[in-house]
Amino acid sequence: MHELTTNALKYGALSTPTGRIAVTWRCAARQGAPILMIDWTETGVRLDPSEDRRRGFGWIVLEEMLTYQLEAEAQLNLSPDGMTCRLVLPLTDRIVRSMEDQD
């Protein structure tokens, strides 16, 4: 959440007065295992999805580190109006302990 918020402040919806962020989450099951799905949607910011963008540290954290360390999935998409991100995290004992350590 920190990386998404930081990127929104620097480049996205929180960098403009017209920008908005919607965050939803839910617990579900995939192949009988519990998962947490988080959807982050930024709107009200003008982006050119065809523009070549540098993948900064925040995107690397989301797309690579999160996937490697937590066995999560991250899907980031740019649109002309903003950005969407879907995170899918398995709710294993290891993940829950990692989240508790952050408190």
N, C-alpha and C positions, 0 to 999 in steps of 0.2 A: 504494500500500500504506500510505503514511503517513496519508492521509486516512481510509481504512477503519479503521486501528488507532486513530487519535485518536477517531473517532466511537464505536468499540467501548468505549474506555476511559471516555468521557464518558456515553454513553447506552445502550450495548449489552451484549454478552456479557461484556466485561472489566470491567464496572461492578458485577458481582454474582458471588458465589462459585460459583453454579451454572451460570454461563455457560461456553460452549465455542465455539471457532472451529475450523472445518475449512477448509483451503485446498488446492485441487488446481489443477493446471495441465497443459496439454498443447499441443503444437504440432500443427497440422493444416493442411489446405489448403481454401481456399474459392475456387471458380471458378479453380482452378489457381494461386492465390497463397498463400504461406505466412502463417499467422496464429498468434497465441498466444492461447489461451483460459484465463482465470483464473476459477475459481469460489470465492467466499468465502461461507461459511455460518455464521451465528451462531445458536446455540440456547441454551436455558436462561434466557432473559430474557423476561419477560412484556410484550408490546406489544399495544396495541389498534390494529390496522391501520385502523380506521375513524376514529380520532382525527385531527383536523386537526393536521398537524405542519408546523412552520416548516422551510423548506428552507435549511439553513445553508450556510456556505462549503464544507464538505467535500462535500456533495451537489452543489453547483454545480460544483466542480472535477471530480467524477466524471461528471456528466451533460452538462455543457456544455463545459468547458475541455478535457477529455481528448478529447472527440469532435471539437472544433474543431482542436486543436493536433496530434493524432496520428491523426486520421481513425479513431478507435476507436469501439466501441459499448459502452455501459454500460446494464445493466438492473438496477435496484434494486427489490426487493420486500420489503414488510413482511408478516409473518405473526404470529399470536398468540404463537408461540414464539421469534421472532427476526427475522432479516433475511438475505436472500440478495442477492448481487451477482455478476453475470457480466460480465466485461470481455473484449472481443474486440479484439485489436490486430493490425493488419496488420504483418507483419515486413518492412518495406521498408528500404532502405539508410538513409533518413532517420531512421526509428525506431531502428534499431540504433545509429547515430551518436549520437542523442539519449540513449540509455541508457548508452552508453560515456562520454559527457560527465559523467554523474552520478557516476561512480566516483571 
